Amino acid sequence: MTQYQVMDEENHCIATCQHLQEAMYTAQDFTLWDEEHYYHVEELDIEVV
């Protein structure tokens, strides 16, 4: 299963999303809301046991 984390420039996780598009919009919204910081998306693969 793949989840997407929205991270700040110091690689702190800000949000976790199930869909890439949702994560990208969230990162964009955070970047526009707080111009002093940069937010990006990291893919996180999780094994379901």
N, C-alpha and C positions, 0 to 999 in steps of 0.2 A: 504494500500500500504506500502511496506517495502522499506526503503532506508538504505544504509550502510554508516557510517561516518568513515573516517580514522582519528584517534586521536593520538596526541602525548602523552608523559608520563604525561603531566600536564593537559590532557583532553581538549586541544584546537583542534577544528575541522580543519583539514588540507584539506580534500577533502570529497565530497559526491558522492556516486556511486549508480547506480540502481541495480547492480548485486553483489552478495557476492564474486564471484571469482575475479571480477575486483577490488573490494575493498581490497581483500587479496593481490593481486599482487601489488597494489599501496602501501600498507603498507610495503610490503617486499622491494619494490624498494626504498622507502624513508629511510628505516632502513639501507639498503646497501649503499645508497648515503651519509647519514649523521650518522655515527656510534656513535656520541655523544648522539643521541636521540633514543628513542624507539617508534615505531608506532604500533597501534593495531586497530582493527575494532570493532565498536559498531553498533548494529542493532537499527534502529529508525523506529517505526511504526507510520504511518501518516494516519489519517482518511480523506478520500476524501468525501467532502460534495457535 
